[in-house]
Amino acid sequence: MVHCPECEGEIAAESDVEFIDLDAKISGLFRSSKRFYVVACNNCGAAIGSGVAGGGD
């Protein structure tokens, strides 16, 4: 079982966290889109993960 490190709330399903898209843009020579995101606990709002997702156009 996974729990939030801040509030100890149970994280058992995708609906227990919020996916927040911080920035998305297409630029550069290869015109690839980079999306910066944070995953937050739906119970207390603490950020529990982050990353960058990329894709081509």
N, C-alpha and C positions, 0 to 999 in steps of 0.2 A: 504494500500500500504506500502511496506517495502522499506526503503532507507538505503544506506551505511552511517554509522555514520561519515565517514571521508569526502567523496566527495558529499554526498547527491544523488548519482546515484541511479536510480530505480532498485530494485531487484524483478523482477516479474516472472522469469523462472529459471530453473536449469542452463541454459546457461549463466546467469548473474553472476555466481560465479564459481570459480575454486577449485576443490577438489585436494589437494596436499597430497599424501601419504608420510609420513616422514620416517617410519621404519616398516618393517614387518619381523618377524622371528618366527621360531618354536623352542621352547626350554622348558625345565622343565620336571617335572614328568609326567604331563598329556599332554605334547606336544601340547599346545594350541597356536594358532597364535594370536598375538596382533598387531593391526595396529593403528598407531598414525597418525592423520590427522589434517590439517588446511583447513578451507574454507576461500578463499580470494575473494575480489571484483574484477571482471574482468575489471572494469573501472579504478580503481586507484591502485589495488594490496594490499590494506589494509587487514590485517587478521581480519575477522569478526566472527570467530567461530573456535572451535577446539574440539577434543575428542579422545576417544580410542574405537575401535571396536574389539571385541574378537570373537573367534570361536574355535571350537574343531577340532581335526584331527582324 
